[in-house]
Amino acid sequence: MTVMNYLLAILLPPLSIVFAGRPFLGVIIFFIWLPALFFSGGLTHPMFVLLAWFIIFQGRESRARD
């Protein structure tokens, strides 16, 4: 499931954040990501992909410690 979530983060970072267990943050990121995607012409998309990867990794690490 984690590999699929990393791949989903490339296409739809907010949805990937929701699947990582952070639904509230995913909704907030969606409302920031959508206008940023259109106004910048896609130049900000890699920033959101990295954010999603970081949140997925952080969630995986916290579950491994428990």
C-alpha distances in whole Angstrom, upper triangle without the diagonal:
4,6,5,6,9,10,10,12,15,16,16,15,16,14,11,13,13,10,10,13,16,17,20,20,18,21,23,21,22,25,26,24,25,29,28,26,30,32,31,30,27,28,26,23,22,22,20,17,18,18,15,14,16,15,11,13,15,13,11,15,16,14,15,19,19
4,5,5,6,9,10,11,13,15,15,14,15,13,10,12,13,10,9,12,14,16,20,18,17,20,22,20,20,24,24,22,24,27,26,25,28,31,29,29,25,26,24,20,19,20,17,15,15,15,12,10,12,12,8,9,12,10,8,12,14,12,13,16,17
4,5,5,6,9,10,11,13,14,14,16,14,11,13,15,12,11,15,17,19,22,21,18,22,23,21,21,25,25,22,24,27,26,24,27,30,28,27,24,24,23,19,18,19,17,14,15,16,13,11,13,14,10,11,14,13,11,14,17,16,16,19,21
4,5,5,6,9,10,11,12,12,14,12,9,12,13,10,11,14,16,17,21,19,17,20,22,20,19,23,23,21,22,25,24,22,26,28,27,26,22,24,22,19,18,19,17,14,15,16,13,12,15,14,11,13,16,15,13,17,19,17,18,22,23
4,5,5,6,9,10,10,9,11,9,6,9,10,7,8,11,13,14,17,16,13,17,18,16,16,20,20,18,19,23,22,20,24,26,25,24,21,22,20,16,16,16,14,11,13,13,9,9,12,11,8,10,13,12,11,15,16,16,17,20,21
4,5,5,7,9,10,9,12,11,8,10,12,10,10,14,15,16,19,17,15,18,19,16,17,21,20,17,19,23,21,19,23,25,23,23,19,20,18,14,13,14,12,9,10,11,8,6,10,10,7,9,12,12,12,14,17,17,17,20,22
4,5,5,7,9,9,12,11,9,12,14,12,12,16,17,18,21,19,16,19,21,18,17,21,21,17,19,22,21,18,22,24,23,21,18,19,18,14,13,15,13,10,12,13,10,9,13,14,11,13,16,16,15,18,20,20,21,24,25
4,5,5,6,7,9,8,6,9,11,10,11,14,15,15,18,16,13,16,18,15,14,18,18,15,16,20,19,16,19,22,21,20,17,18,17,13,13,15,12,9,12,13,9,10,13,13,11,14,16,16,16,19,21,20,22,25,25
4,6,5,4,8,7,5,8,10,10,10,13,13,14,16,14,11,14,15,12,12,16,15,12,14,18,16,14,18,20,19,18,15,16,14,10,10,11,8,6,8,9,6,7,10,10,9,12,14,14,15,17,19,19,21,23,25
4,6,6,10,10,9,11,14,14,14,17,17,18,20,17,14,17,18,14,14,17,16,13,14,17,16,13,17,19,17,16,12,13,12,9,8,10,9,6,9,11,9,9,12,13,12,14,17,17,18,20,22,23,24,26,28
4,6,9,9,9,12,14,13,15,18,18,17,19,17,14,16,17,14,13,16,15,12,12,16,15,12,15,18,16,15,12,14,13,9,10,12,10,8,12,13,11,12,15,15,15,17,20,19,20,23,25,25,26,29,30
4,6,6,6,9,10,11,13,15,14,14,16,14,10,12,14,11,9,13,13,10,10,14,13,11,14,17,16,16,12,15,13,9,11,12,9,8,12,12,9,11,14,14,13,16,18,18,19,22,23,23,25,28,28
4,6,5,6,9,10,10,13,12,12,14,11,8,11,12,8,8,12,11,8,10,14,13,11,15,17,16,16,13,14,12,9,9,10,6,6,9,8,6,8,11,10,10,13,15,15,16,19,20,21,23,25,26
4,5,5,6,9,10,11,10,9,10,8,5,7,8,6,5,9,10,8,9,13,13,12,15,17,17,18,15,16,13,11,12,12,8,9,11,10,7,11,12,11,11,15,16,15,17,20,20,21,23,25,25
4,5,5,6,9,10,10,9,11,10,6,8,11,9,8,12,13,11,12,16,16,15,18,20,20,20,17,19,16,14,15,15,11,11,14,12,9,12,14,12,11,15,16,15,17,20,20,20,23,25,25
4,5,5,6,9,9,10,12,11,8,11,13,11,11,14,15,13,14,18,17,16,19,22,21,21,18,19,17,13,14,14,10,9,11,10,7,9,11,9,8,12,13,12,13,16,17,17,19,22,22
4,5,5,7,6,7,9,7,5,9,10,9,10,13,13,12,14,18,17,17,20,22,21,22,19,20,17,14,14,14,10,10,11,9,6,9,10,7,7,11,11,10,12,15,15,16,18,20,20
4,5,5,5,4,8,7,5,8,10,10,10,13,15,14,15,19,19,19,21,24,24,24,21,22,19,17,18,17,13,13,15,13,10,12,13,10,10,14,14,12,14,17,16,16,19,21,21
4,5,7,7,11,11,9,11,14,13,13,17,18,16,18,22,21,21,24,26,26,26,23,24,21,18,19,18,15,14,15,14,10,12,13,10,9,12,13,11,12,15,15,14,17,20,19
4,6,8,11,10,9,13,14,13,14,18,18,17,19,23,22,21,25,27,26,27,23,24,21,18,18,17,14,13,14,12,9,10,10,7,6,9,9,7,9,12,12,11,14,16,16
4,6,9,9,9,12,14,14,15,18,19,18,20,23,23,23,26,28,28,29,26,26,23,21,21,20,17,16,17,14,11,13,13,9,9,12,11,8,10,13,12,11,15,16,15
4,6,6,6,9,10,11,12,15,16,16,18,21,21,21,24,26,26,27,24,24,21,19,20,18,15,15,16,12,10,13,12,9,9,12,11,9,12,14,13,14,17,18,18
4,5,5,6,9,10,10,13,14,15,16,19,20,20,23,25,25,26,23,25,21,19,20,19,15,16,17,14,12,15,15,12,12,16,15,13,16,18,17,17,20,22,21
4,5,5,6,9,10,11,13,14,16,18,19,20,22,24,24,26,23,24,21,20,21,19,16,17,18,15,14,17,16,13,15,18,16,15,18,20,18,19,23,23,22
4,5,5,6,8,10,11,12,14,16,16,18,20,21,22,23,21,21,18,17,18,15,12,14,15,11,10,14,13,10,12,15,14,13,17,18,17,18,21,22,22
4,5,5,6,9,10,10,12,15,15,15,18,20,20,21,19,20,16,15,16,15,11,12,14,11,9,13,13,10,12,15,15,14,17,19,18,19,22,23,23
4,5,5,7,9,10,11,13,14,15,17,19,20,21,19,21,17,16,18,17,13,15,17,14,13,16,17,14,16,19,18,17,20,23,22,22,26,27,26
4,5,5,7,9,10,12,13,14,17,17,18,20,18,19,16,15,17,15,12,15,16,13,13,16,16,14,16,19,18,18,21,23,22,23,26,27,27
4,5,5,6,8,10,10,12,14,15,16,17,15,16,12,12,13,11,8,11,13,10,10,13,14,12,14,17,17,17,20,21,21,23,25,26,27
4,5,5,6,9,10,10,12,14,15,16,14,16,13,12,14,13,10,12,14,12,11,15,16,14,16,19,19,19,22,24,24,25,27,29,29
4,6,6,7,9,10,12,13,15,16,15,16,14,13,16,15,12,15,17,15,15,18,19,17,19,22,22,22,25,27,26,28,31,32,32
4,6,6,6,9,11,11,12,14,13,14,11,11,14,12,10,13,15,12,13,17,17,16,19,21,21,21,24,26,26,28,30,31,32
4,6,5,6,9,10,10,12,10,11,8,8,11,10,7,10,13,11,11,15,16,15,17,20,20,21,23,25,26,27,29,31,31
4,5,5,7,9,10,11,10,12,10,9,13,13,11,13,16,15,15,18,19,19,20,23,24,24,26,28,29,30,32,34,34
4,5,5,6,8,10,10,12,10,11,14,14,12,15,18,17,17,20,22,21,23,26,26,27,29,31,31,33,35,36,37
4,6,5,6,8,8,8,6,8,11,10,10,13,15,14,15,18,19,19,21,24,24,25,28,29,30,31,34,35,36
4,6,6,6,5,7,6,6,10,11,10,12,15,15,15,18,19,20,21,23,25,25,27,29,30,31,33,35,36
4,6,5,7,9,9,10,14,14,13,16,18,18,19,21,23,23,25,27,28,29,31,33,34,35,37,39,40
4,6,8,9,9,11,14,14,14,17,19,19,20,23,24,24,26,28,29,30,32,34,35,36,39,40,41
4,5,5,6,9,12,12,13,15,17,17,19,21,22,23,25,27,28,29,31,32,34,35,37,38,40
4,6,8,9,12,13,14,15,18,18,19,21,23,24,25,27,29,30,32,33,35,36,38,39,41
4,6,5,8,10,10,12,14,15,16,18,20,21,22,24,25,27,28,30,31,33,34,36,37
4,6,7,8,10,11,13,14,16,17,19,20,22,23,25,26,28,29,31,32,34,35,37
4,6,5,7,9,10,11,13,15,16,17,19,20,22,23,25,26,28,29,31,32,34
4,5,5,6,9,10,11,12,14,16,17,18,20,21,23,24,26,27,29,31,32
4,5,5,6,9,10,10,12,14,15,16,18,20,21,22,24,26,27,29,31
4,5,5,6,9,10,11,13,14,15,16,19,20,21,23,25,26,27,29
4,5,5,6,9,10,10,12,14,15,16,18,20,21,23,24,26,27
4,5,5,6,9,10,11,12,14,15,17,18,20,21,23,25,26
4,5,5,6,9,10,10,12,14,15,16,18,20,21,23,25
4,5,5,6,9,10,10,12,14,15,16,18,20,21,23
4,5,5,6,9,10,11,12,14,15,17,18,20,22
4,6,5,6,8,10,11,12,14,15,16,18,20
4,5,5,6,9,10,10,12,14,15,17,19
4,5,5,6,9,10,11,12,14,15,17
4,5,5,6,9,10,11,12,15,16
4,5,5,6,9,10,11,12,15
4,5,5,6,9,10,11,13
4,5,5,6,9,10,11
4,6,5,6,9,10
4,5,5,6,9
4,5,5,7
4,5,5
4,6
4
